[in-house]
């Protein structure tokens, strides 16, 4: 939902392999790898969204992005 509301690029999305790798690292109890994967994932996502304070738009998630 965050990406739907705040994306600043059309190519901002979570890739399934990022989630799969993270879950696998957690399953292996590899805390270092899991932390690195999560940090990288967050950096990727944050680079693609704009959460700057601005006027509130009244819209729904069903409305297309402008």
PyMOL commands that place a pseudoatom at each C-alpha (Angstrom):
pseudoatom trace, name=CA, resn=UNK, resi=1, chain=A, elem=C, hetatm=0, pos=[0.000, 0.000, 0.000]
pseudoatom trace, name=CA, resn=UNK, resi=2, chain=A, elem=C, hetatm=0, pos=[2.835, 2.401, 0.754]
pseudoatom trace, name=CA, resn=UNK, resi=3, chain=A, elem=C, hetatm=0, pos=[4.222, 1.966, -2.752]
pseudoatom trace, name=CA, resn=UNK, resi=4, chain=A, elem=C, hetatm=0, pos=[0.761, 2.487, -4.261]
pseudoatom trace, name=CA, resn=UNK, resi=5, chain=A, elem=C, hetatm=0, pos=[0.301, 5.763, -2.425]
pseudoatom trace, name=CA, resn=UNK, resi=6, chain=A, elem=C, hetatm=0, pos=[3.810, 7.221, -2.457]
pseudoatom trace, name=CA, resn=UNK, resi=7, chain=A, elem=C, hetatm=0, pos=[5.693, 5.823, -5.443]
pseudoatom trace, name=CA, resn=UNK, resi=8, chain=A, elem=C, hetatm=0, pos=[7.605, 8.390, -7.454]
pseudoatom trace, name=CA, resn=UNK, resi=9, chain=A, elem=C, hetatm=0, pos=[8.688, 5.955, -10.153]
pseudoatom trace, name=CA, resn=UNK, resi=10, chain=A, elem=C, hetatm=0, pos=[6.549, 3.531, -12.135]
pseudoatom trace, name=CA, resn=UNK, resi=11, chain=A, elem=C, hetatm=0, pos=[9.162, 0.793, -11.553]
pseudoatom trace, name=CA, resn=UNK, resi=12, chain=A, elem=C, hetatm=0, pos=[8.936, 0.950, -7.744]
pseudoatom trace, name=CA, resn=UNK, resi=13, chain=A, elem=C, hetatm=0, pos=[7.794, -2.420, -6.461]
pseudoatom trace, name=CA, resn=UNK, resi=14, chain=A, elem=C, hetatm=0, pos=[8.912, -5.299, -4.283]
pseudoatom trace, name=CA, resn=UNK, resi=15, chain=A, elem=C, hetatm=0, pos=[10.530, -8.074, -6.239]
pseudoatom trace, name=CA, resn=UNK, resi=16, chain=A, elem=C, hetatm=0, pos=[9.506, -11.512, -5.019]
pseudoatom trace, name=CA, resn=UNK, resi=17, chain=A, elem=C, hetatm=0, pos=[13.101, -12.779, -5.034]
pseudoatom trace, name=CA, resn=UNK, resi=18, chain=A, elem=C, hetatm=0, pos=[13.985, -10.124, -2.431]
pseudoatom trace, name=CA, resn=UNK, resi=19, chain=A, elem=C, hetatm=0, pos=[11.346, -11.510, -0.082]
pseudoatom trace, name=CA, resn=UNK, resi=20, chain=A, elem=C, hetatm=0, pos=[12.329, -15.102, -0.829]
pseudoatom trace, name=CA, resn=UNK, resi=21, chain=A, elem=C, hetatm=0, pos=[15.998, -14.447, -0.035]
pseudoatom trace, name=CA, resn=UNK, resi=22, chain=A, elem=C, hetatm=0, pos=[15.087, -12.685, 3.211]
pseudoatom trace, name=CA, resn=UNK, resi=23, chain=A, elem=C, hetatm=0, pos=[12.773, -15.484, 4.365]
pseudoatom trace, name=CA, resn=UNK, resi=24, chain=A, elem=C, hetatm=0, pos=[15.450, -18.052, 3.478]
pseudoatom trace, name=CA, resn=UNK, resi=25, chain=A, elem=C, hetatm=0, pos=[18.091, -16.192, 5.521]
pseudoatom trace, name=CA, resn=UNK, resi=26, chain=A, elem=C, hetatm=0, pos=[15.711, -16.066, 8.482]
pseudoatom trace, name=CA, resn=UNK, resi=27, chain=A, elem=C, hetatm=0, pos=[14.933, -19.786, 8.076]
pseudoatom trace, name=CA, resn=UNK, resi=28, chain=A, elem=C, hetatm=0, pos=[18.686, -20.517, 8.154]
pseudoatom trace, name=CA, resn=UNK, resi=29, chain=A, elem=C, hetatm=0, pos=[18.962, -18.320, 11.255]
pseudoatom trace, name=CA, resn=UNK, resi=30, chain=A, elem=C, hetatm=0, pos=[21.578, -16.275, 9.374]
pseudoatom trace, name=CA, resn=UNK, resi=31, chain=A, elem=C, hetatm=0, pos=[21.046, -12.985, 11.165]
pseudoatom trace, name=CA, resn=UNK, resi=32, chain=A, elem=C, hetatm=0, pos=[23.876, -11.154, 9.375]
pseudoatom trace, name=CA, resn=UNK, resi=33, chain=A, elem=C, hetatm=0, pos=[22.573, -12.085, 5.931]
pseudoatom trace, name=CA, resn=UNK, resi=34, chain=A, elem=C, hetatm=0, pos=[18.961, -11.323, 6.919]
pseudoatom trace, name=CA, resn=UNK, resi=35, chain=A, elem=C, hetatm=0, pos=[19.930, -7.892, 8.260]
pseudoatom trace, name=CA, resn=UNK, resi=36, chain=A, elem=C, hetatm=0, pos=[21.915, -7.066, 5.110]
pseudoatom trace, name=CA, resn=UNK, resi=37, chain=A, elem=C, hetatm=0, pos=[19.076, -8.223, 2.848]
pseudoatom trace, name=CA, resn=UNK, resi=38, chain=A, elem=C, hetatm=0, pos=[16.487, -6.236, 4.798]
pseudoatom trace, name=CA, resn=UNK, resi=39, chain=A, elem=C, hetatm=0, pos=[18.653, -3.115, 4.776]
pseudoatom trace, name=CA, resn=UNK, resi=40, chain=A, elem=C, hetatm=0, pos=[19.166, -3.392, 1.023]
pseudoatom trace, name=CA, resn=UNK, resi=41, chain=A, elem=C, hetatm=0, pos=[15.458, -3.988, 0.468]
pseudoatom trace, name=CA, resn=UNK, resi=42, chain=A, elem=C, hetatm=0, pos=[14.523, -0.925, 2.512]
pseudoatom trace, name=CA, resn=UNK, resi=43, chain=A, elem=C, hetatm=0, pos=[17.041, 1.244, 0.642]
pseudoatom trace, name=CA, resn=UNK, resi=44, chain=A, elem=C, hetatm=0, pos=[15.596, 0.082, -2.693]
pseudoatom trace, name=CA, resn=UNK, resi=45, chain=A, elem=C, hetatm=0, pos=[12.047, 0.838, -1.569]
pseudoatom trace, name=CA, resn=UNK, resi=46, chain=A, elem=C, hetatm=0, pos=[12.856, 4.181, 0.025]
pseudoatom trace, name=CA, resn=UNK, resi=47, chain=A, elem=C, hetatm=0, pos=[14.637, 5.339, -3.125]
pseudoatom trace, name=CA, resn=UNK, resi=48, chain=A, elem=C, hetatm=0, pos=[11.415, 4.824, -5.055]
pseudoatom trace, name=CA, resn=UNK, resi=49, chain=A, elem=C, hetatm=0, pos=[8.919, 6.592, -2.806]
pseudoatom trace, name=CA, resn=UNK, resi=50, chain=A, elem=C, hetatm=0, pos=[8.268, 10.201, -1.894]
pseudoatom trace, name=CA, resn=UNK, resi=51, chain=A, elem=C, hetatm=0, pos=[6.870, 10.719, 1.600]
pseudoatom trace, name=CA, resn=UNK, resi=52, chain=A, elem=C, hetatm=0, pos=[7.398, 14.480, 1.681]
pseudoatom trace, name=CA, resn=UNK, resi=53, chain=A, elem=C, hetatm=0, pos=[4.681, 16.366, 3.504]
pseudoatom trace, name=CA, resn=UNK, resi=54, chain=A, elem=C, hetatm=0, pos=[2.258, 17.872, 1.018]
pseudoatom trace, name=CA, resn=UNK, resi=55, chain=A, elem=C, hetatm=0, pos=[-1.389, 18.751, 0.701]
pseudoatom trace, name=CA, resn=UNK, resi=56, chain=A, elem=C, hetatm=0, pos=[-3.667, 15.824, 1.407]
pseudoatom trace, name=CA, resn=UNK, resi=57, chain=A, elem=C, hetatm=0, pos=[-5.234, 14.355, -1.699]
pseudoatom trace, name=CA, resn=UNK, resi=58, chain=A, elem=C, hetatm=0, pos=[-8.586, 12.687, -1.404]
pseudoatom trace, name=CA, resn=UNK, resi=59, chain=A, elem=C, hetatm=0, pos=[-8.162, 9.512, -3.430]
pseudoatom trace, name=CA, resn=UNK, resi=60, chain=A, elem=C, hetatm=0, pos=[-8.465, 5.795, -3.078]
pseudoatom trace, name=CA, resn=UNK, resi=61, chain=A, elem=C, hetatm=0, pos=[-6.032, 2.997, -3.810]
pseudoatom trace, name=CA, resn=UNK, resi=62, chain=A, elem=C, hetatm=0, pos=[-8.232, 2.053, -6.786]
pseudoatom trace, name=CA, resn=UNK, resi=63, chain=A, elem=C, hetatm=0, pos=[-7.529, 5.371, -8.532]
pseudoatom trace, name=CA, resn=UNK, resi=64, chain=A, elem=C, hetatm=0, pos=[-4.704, 5.375, -11.097]
pseudoatom trace, name=CA, resn=UNK, resi=65, chain=A, elem=C, hetatm=0, pos=[-1.410, 7.078, -10.280]
pseudoatom trace, name=CA, resn=UNK, resi=66, chain=A, elem=C, hetatm=0, pos=[-0.909, 10.550, -11.723]
for i in range(1, 66): cmd.bond("trace and resi %d" % i, "trace and resi %d" % (i + 1))
show_as sticks, trace
zoom trace
